[in-house]
Amino acid sequence: MDPSRPPGATRMPWLQPAGGRGFPADQPPVGRVRGLAVAAEELDAGRGRGRASETPALPYRRGIPLPATEPRSLPPVGFARGVPAPGEEQRLGRARGFLLSSLLPPVGIGRGLSLFVEPPAEPAPPVKRETVPLPAPEATPGPQEVKREEPPLPVQVDVPGPGSSLLSMMRGMGIEPAKTWGRGAVSVGRGSVGEFAPPVGSPSVAGEETAPEGVMLRGTSFVGRGLIGAGRTAMPPVGFGRGPTVSPALAPGPDAPSAIPVTPKDAPPVSADVPVTPGSSQAKAELKMEAACEPRKKAGTKGNPVVIGSNYIPIHCKNEAVFQYHVAFTPNVESLSMRFGMMRDHRSATGEVVAFDGSILYLPKRLEEVVHLKSERRTDNQEIDIKIQMTKILPPHSDLCIPFYNVVLRRVMKILGLKLVGRNHYDPNSAVVLGKHRLQVWPGYATCIKRTDGGLYLSVDVSHKVLRNDSVLDVMNVIYQQSRESFQDECTKEFIGAIVITRYNNRTYRVDDIEWSKSPKDAFTMADGSKMTFIDYYRKNYGITIKEVDQPMLVHRPKERSRPGGKQVITGEILLLPELSFMTGIPEKMRKDFRAMKDLTMHINVSAEQHTHSIKQLLQNISTNPEALHELSRWGLEISPEILVTQGRTLPMETICLQSASFISSPSVDWSREVVRDSSISTIPLYCWAVFYPRRAAEQAEELVAMFGKVAGPMGMRLDRPIRMELRDDRTETYVKSIHSQLTSEPNVQLVVCIITGNRDDLYSAIKKLCCVQSPCPSQAINVRTIAQPQKLRSIAQKILLQINCKVGGELWTVSVPLKHLMVIGVDVHHDTSKKSRSVMGFVASLNSLLTRWYSRVTFQMPHEEIINGFRVCLLAALQKYYEVNHSFPEKIVIYRDGVSDGQLKTVELYEIPQILKCFETFPNYEPKMTFIVVQKRINTTLYSYEGDRFGTPPPGTVLDHTVTNRDRVDFYLMAHSIRQGCGFPTHYISIYNTANLTPDHLQRLTFKMCHLYWNWPGTVRVPAPCKYAHKLAFLSGQYLHSEPAIQLAEKLFFL
Amino acid sequence: METPSLFSPPLYMQRHQFVVEFVKSCDPRKVMDLGCADCSLLRKLKFHRHGIEVLVGVDIDCAAIRQRAHALAPLSSDYLQPSPRPLTIELYQGSVTEREPYTRGFDLVTCIELIEHLELWEVERFSDVVFGYMTPCAVIISTPNAEFNPLLPDLKGFRHNDHKFEWTRTEFQTWALGVCRQYGYSADFTGVGEAPDPDRGVGFCSQIGVFRRHADVSNAPMNNTLQEPTVYRLLYKVVYPSLCDNNIFQRILVSEVLYMAESLKRQWLVDKQGKQTDFTSRVHGLPSGEALLDDSRVELNAERNAIMLPDENEVEEEDEVEKDECEEGESALRPMKDGAEEDWETELG
């Protein structure tokens, strides 16, 4: 931005004369012009942060002002009205004309402006021409601006005054500097902006920003930063229009809530310093716009209404509005902290309640429209003028307010004495100490203020943190005593990926590596360049004496992320001392200890009743703490004492179809009895299969095979006697050698069954590698312990047999999906916890109309590689396979994509989906309809049943598609599985692309149906079966195979 | 306040460090910081605790205190390993010119860059309140040294616009010695922020007076710990978890004992099982090196996937299956809903 400054300075002289004419001297029009260019650039950069969504729309929007041509002859008001329609046309024409424009939003702006200029420029024709070409190139703000400036001057002169207000307006738009018309221009800009904003999706922002923004652009380097991505985009035209004139501008605007069209004549005086229209009218305009934003149609109707609760608590805003101001420092103050400091000194003017990010200020109270304050810069005693200018009046639940409401909320949690660990707050005073394991469970909350379809809510989830009394060093010592030889390996296994909390601050770090060659005796470079050893550092700063001076160091590598400012990027490594780091999370060893885990899960898995009780406890604590209430009331927030209770639906039960039998699933969605009693849809006869077992498990193996024979019949399976391979011992090599020689000598083996002893990942991994990659053959590993209990053997054998049938290509059951030529795809990604190896994407696609045949693929990707590359390959292969099977391509494709966080939704929408669509072009004349649904399991939303004042778990098939849903999306929460323990966590489904036009009812019911089809579980599962399959596949490949499974297995569910 | 680049580490840190060193050498139990502002000194002392058990901050500006008060709260790790000694931190809004009974009987009172913000006539009151009324064992007072000011670039007037005066060394020491005479203290003078060599004569940038009460003067009522403040307003109070709290002590003790018992038991089990495995392996003629820890509690599911904890569901589900088989009579086949076949295609439009 700095470059913009010098030109500004030069221009100043120009402006001054203008000012004399009635322009406010302090707002040189020139400056504004530059501002535009700058702003535009900012858009590109800054957008991503806030609301990337708008970017694409911008070029169009920008195009809108063009209609100016028409308006020339019309009075201002008429103009505004006319805008929308012509805008459309214009847009088209434009797009055609300049391809470049669509790519570069900023460019678009420039052009829009210039065009504007053209029409009005009648008085100064030559000038116009110049301007037009210039903006189009767009890229180089410097020269352009200069040129633009020139035109204005002449124009100004020409413009007589009131009579040509329209003309002047247009000119103003383009040229900016000219004040008189500047005014008129403003109105135009505003109008257009206002009109078009809503569709774009940033309703609140659109209208008001104009004036202030323009100002902003002029002065500071901060211009770009701020919460208002959208607003800014809108601004450029407006800003030009000239801040001062804004108020009049508003009037002419299309809806003209405050219709006070000021003709140029009277305008000059008014406009100069009062850019903002009377607050009330503006506020109204805002609200109106928000209301205009039509909610998405996402409500379904099928199923039975049921009263349910959810972990949302309504928040009332008592403030009528929140006021947004732009703060400009002249001369500019670069240092953020200095800006904060200066604003802090003026609390008497702003009040104690502020939210300030360095350039944008939010207050719950109204100041004068423009407030000037003086501060002294302490470094050089320079007097700084601080100008606080109102830019917007926001409804108190505006999206822009949410971030600082959440800051307030965090403060409230602190006031309640809760400790921040990671992102959530925990109560150490209610810690449950598990002395046996030297760990503590801290109960706590994940809280967040959100704006959803139903308004402003506090979302509270109950969370538990497991902390260990041992430092990393303690654990290292234990490991050392147990296994000296493999000490480093064991440590790597134990600590990499673990989250530690340090003794000297409240931060948590993830351990990415261990630096064995470093010790606390090593020195590091401080921020000021001096060197200091870790020992000295901790002694000096925290009074901590390091006891073990020879410990290795833990390495944390922060994610590279840019701060809101977009500039600072945190890089480099952070070294931590094991002695000063406490472990968090459940120890690996304990995870394997069933009883210990039971001790633990008893405290962690809370029932719906306990869940709601905890939430109520929190609400109670807040409401009885005066300090917390005061904190909330500063922003006028009032948290309701009651948990949200609303109406959801339970979807109709589905009919499960076996080969000949079919039945409606029971309310507990469990058909484990039925599937072993009747024939599966299809079974693969096993003529040639082999069982491998160590000698000591011979007896169990024999019994299992015998039991297989007994239970196979009712399921419709034919099972010949297996090849028995008794192994000398149970070493991994023995298994591998034996299986390998068997598979090579007898190529027709349909299935390998391995009975293994103990809990051995290496053996499992070796067997799977052999049978999935090297010598492809479905395989089934069975732990001897699971078949050791005779009384359970029957049901275990039945389950294993079903699983085997799936693995060799049989089909178990299905539900009817009344859509023809449909392909359902599931995608999930497995990330290695240590982050060392690549991520794995599992891809599973249905091949037939019964949805009983699945095609699966796996791709590996580097940590930062986009998933889409591999996805394309998989999709093409699946489509080809579908064609082979059905002799046609699917007409509808439904993709369930798991593993997408909220922050990545935009990327998926803007990047992945277009790429997928492009994929279809590979085949001539192929344009399938597609629905893309993002599946989110890890969410903080809980559903409760609510009956007679008591909260419980809701029945399977419960769906909630309103109130707590996302305002910008078609989404719903569905709880497909039945809950036997704990609390009801639904899965969140977001439809982000839907050319198949599936209605909300279709989406919900199709999803529920898909949750019935996971064959490893005779009931419903949390996510659609293809996602679950993809998850299984990705997990197997990432965790055990470390490579892609053989393509020969792609049509079998070998990974179950 | 001062030009940041002039001193390294920054002067305020040097002042704090001075207090920390003093605490280290004199080991006070109760420490009060007058004019604690953003509590940065308190935060420092909280780490360099040594023998401190009560840490009190007083400032007249309640907003400044509130702003950072929560940074004084115990860290998560303080709960994981409670310290052996107690610590209570309290913050009050109040004026140093008011007599507050609660403030009596402290071991150390610090007034870092405080007195220059008082009007000269208030300094009188201040001396009376601090030395005459609070009568702490030791007082540390720091204030700018006016003689140093010419060395500060671009400085006109005082170093901060709220400063009411800035004393030379003589002025400060005159005042200090007067106080000593009047209230029975002795004072040492030092400072932080040395001037570069040629100008060393001007003294330290911040001059510091360390006052100690004469041992024979024992006018301090020491038994006021239970007294509630009357003039000051309590803004924040936090008690750190410590082993002096009986509940915490018991809890920690019990869990340590339990843990030891558990590890003894585990050790014993491993030994015992090790023997068993040896036995079986001998039977099977296997090499005894691979002692499998065959813990029957560790369950594996049939798929042998990584989740070693069997799904609760699965366990229950198995039980149910068994039950069902006893009551074969119940017909499992529910009638199919009369088959109004759905067709979504038509609804798609």
Interface residues (C-beta under 8 A of the other chain):
Chain A: R347 E352 E376 R378 T379 D380 N381 R411 K414 I415 G417 K419 V421 Y426 P428 A431 V433 L434 G435 K436 H437 R438 Q440 L467 R468 N469 I501 T502 R503 Y504 N505 N506 D528 S530 N541 Y542 G543 I544 F582 R591 K592 D593 F594 R595 M597 T655 A661 S662 F663 I664 S666 D670 S672 R673 E674 R677 R695 R696 D729 D730 R731 I756 T757 G758 N759 D761 Y764 A781 I782 N783 R785 T786 Q791 K792 R794 S795 I796 Q798 K799 I800 Q803 S816 P818 L819 K820 R980 Q981 A996 N997 L998 T999 D1001 H1002 N1016 F1035 L1036 Q1039 L1056
Chain B: M1 T3 S8 P9 V20 F47 H48 R49 H50 A63 H70 A73 P74 L75 S76 S77 Y79 L80 Q81 D154 K156 N161 P241 R251 V254 S255 E256 V257 L258 Y259 A261 E262 T280 H284 L286 P287 E290 L292 L293 D294 D295 S296 R297 V298 E299 L300 N301 A302 E303 R304 N305 A306 M308 L309 P310 E312 N313 E316 E317 E318 E320 V321 E322 D324 E325 A332 L333 R334 P335 M336 K337 E341 E342 D343 W344 E345 E347 L348 G349
